[in-house]
Amino acid sequence: MLRTEGLTLHYGGAQILHGLDVAAETGRVTCVMGVNGAGKTSLLKAIAGSHRKTGGAVFLDGEDISRLSPQARAKKGVGYVPQGRMIFPLLTVQENLETGFGCLPKAERRVPEAMFELFPVLKEMRNRRGGDLSGGQQQQLAIARALITRPKLLLLDEPTEGIQPNIIQQIGRVIALLRDEGKMAIVLVEQYFDFAYRLADRFYAVTRGAVTMQGAKAEVDREKLLSAVSV
C-alpha cells in the first residue's frame, strides 16, 4: 500500500505540490486526474524519487521511503512507467526488459514467459531494437520493463497518450488483470476520462497541485468528477 502525507514539491522557486495526502491500496487502481499542469506527473516523480520532495513523506507498506534514491525505491517495490515511455531505442526488446534485472536477486534475473502472454507482440519482436517499435508497442515494452522488477506499487503516467485504440484496449485489459491478481497497488495518471473511469476504484482530482475531490468510485458523482478534471 502507498500512502503520502503532506507531500510538497518545488521546481526552483515555484511550488508544484501543496501538501498532498494520497493513498493507494493493493489490489486497487487509484486514478489521479486533472488538466495539464495540475501536478499529476510531479506527484508520480515525487513518489518514485526522480524529483526530490521538499516536504511531507512517502510510505510503502508502512515504511518511510522518502529519503531513498529512485534505485533504492525500485528495489523496495516501486515500479514506474514515465510519460513518454523512456525506453532505450538502441537496445533490443529483450535487452530493454533486462534493464529491470538490477532490482532483482541474481537467481531471479529472467524474463518470465507470463510477460509475453501479457504482451505477445514483445515476444515476436524481442530481437528488434526498441526504437523500431511503434508508439503503442513501446508503451507495452515500458510497462513490461516495470513489471520485470516485480513491483508492489506500479505508477503509470499517461499510458494511453498517443496510442492507437486497439492497443489502448489491450493495455486496459492488462491493468485490470494486474489489479485483479491483487499483488500490487496501481496508481494511474490519465487524461482519457472514459478509460480511467472504467478501470479506477478510487479517484483523486488534482488542481494546481492540490487535491480538490477524492473518493471511491461508488462515492464520486461521475459528472462532477468529469467537471473537476476538465479544462
N, C-alpha and C positions, 0 to 999 in steps of 0.2 A: 504493500500500500504506500502511496505517495501522500505526503502532506507538506504544504508550505505554510509558514507563519510569518505574516508581516513582511513579505518579500518586496524589497525595493531594489531598483537598479537605475544607474545613471550612465549616460554617454556624455563624457565631458561635464559641462555644467547643466545639462538637461536631464531632468528626472523622467524616466520612461515608465517604471512600475511604481505604484503607490501603495505599498503595504498589502500585497495580495495574499489572501488565505484561500488555498485551493487544496482539495483532496480528491484522490482517485483510488478507487478500491480495486483489488484483484478480482478478475472475472467480470469487469465492467468497462465500458467505453465512456470516458469522460470527454466531452467536447467543449473546446474553448473557441468562442466565435466573436466576431466583431469586424468593423470595417478596416481597411488598410491603414496601418499606422496606429492601431489601437494598443499594441504592445504584446500581441499573441506570440510572435516569433521570439521576442525578447524574453518572454516568460519561459519558453522551452529552452532557450540558450542558458538562462539562469539556472534552470533545473539540471541541465546536462553539464553545466560548469564551463561552457565555452565563453560565457561572459560572466565576470565576477559580480556577484550581488554586492550592494552597498548596505544592505540591512536585512534583517529577518533570517529565516532558517529554512532548510530543505531537509525533510526526513524521509527515509526509505525504510519501510518495515520498522519504524520506531527509532532508527539510528540516524543521528545527525550527520549528514554527508556534506554539509555546507562548505567545509574547508578542504574537501578533497579535490584533486585535479580531475579534469574530464576523463583521463585514462583510469584513474582510481575509481571514479563513479561507474565507469563502464564495467570494471571488474566486480563492483558491488551489485551490478544488475541493471544499470541504466542503458537502454538501447535507444539510439537517437537517429531518426531519418530526417535530415535537414531539408529545408526548402531548397529546390534546385538540385537535389539528389546527391551531388558531390561524389559521384563515382570516379574511379581512376580511368580515364579514357584510353590510356596506352596499355593497361593491364587487361588480360583476358577476363571473361566472366568468372572462371574458376579462381583466378588469382585475386580478383576483387572480393570474392567470398572468403578467401583465405586470409584477407587482411583482418577479419574478425577473430582469428585464432589467438591473437595476443591476450585476449581476455580469458582464455580457457587453459586448464591444465594440459600438459603435453599429451597425456593419454586420451584426451577428448578432442584433439585437433583434427577433425574430419568434417566434411560436408555431408550431413545425413541425407539419405535418399528422400526422406519426407520433404526436404526443401524443394526438390524438383517435382514432387507431387503437388505442392502448393503453386509452383511456378514452372509448368512444363517447358515453357519457351527457354528457360535458362539452361535446361539440360540439352536442348537442341543446339544452343549457341555457346556452350561452356568454353569452347576454344576460340571464340571470336573476341575481338577487343571490345571493351566497354564502350568506346567512342563510336563503334559501328552500330550499336543498338539504337532503336527508335526511342523517343522520349518515354513512352509507356513501358518499354522493356527496361530502360534504365531505372525507372521508378520501381519496378518489380525487383530489380537487382539490388537497389538501395535498401528495400525492405528486407530482402533475404539476407543481405550482409548484416543488418542489425539483428536479425533472428539467430544468426550463427552464434552470437555471443550468449544465447540463452537468457534473455533479459527477464527480470522481474517487472520492469517498467518499460513500456515501449512508447516513445514520443514520436508522433507523426506530424510533420509540418507540411500542410497543404499537399497531401498525396495525390489529389486529382488535378492539380494545376497543369494545364497544357496537355492533358492526357485524352486519348480518344475514348468514346463512350464504352466500347466493349471491354477495354482494359480497366476503366473505372469500375464497371460491374464486377470484374474479377477481383480487383483489389478490395472491393466491398465485401465480397464473399470470404476472402482471406481474413480480413479484420474480424468479421463475425465468427469465423471458425476459431480464431485465436482467443476471442472473448469467451466463447462457449467452452473452450478447453479449461478455462479457469485457472491458468497458471501465471498470468501476468495482468497488471493494470495497464490500460491503454489510454493515453491522452492524445486526442485528435484535435489539431488545429485545422479548421476547414472553412472555406468560403462558400462552397457548394451546399446550400442550405438543405435541400431535399436529401442529399447523400448523408450529410451529418445527422439529420433528424431521424432517418431510418435506423442508423447504427447506434446512436448515443443512448446511454442510460441516464446520464446526468449532464447538465449544461451549465456553463459559465459564460455570460455575456460580458465582454470587456470593452470599456470605452475610456480612451485616454489613460490607459494604464491602471484602471480601477475596475473592480467587479461591480456591475450595475444590476445584474439579475443572475440568480442561480437557483438550481433545484433539480430534483429528479424529473424524469420525463413526465410522469403522471402528475407532477405538481406545477408544471410550467405550461402556460397557455401558448399554443403554437403561434398564433398571430402576434401576440405581444413579444414573444421571443424574436420572431422574424423582424418586427419593427425595431427592436432593440439592437439588432446586429446588422441593419441595413443602413445605407447612406441616407 
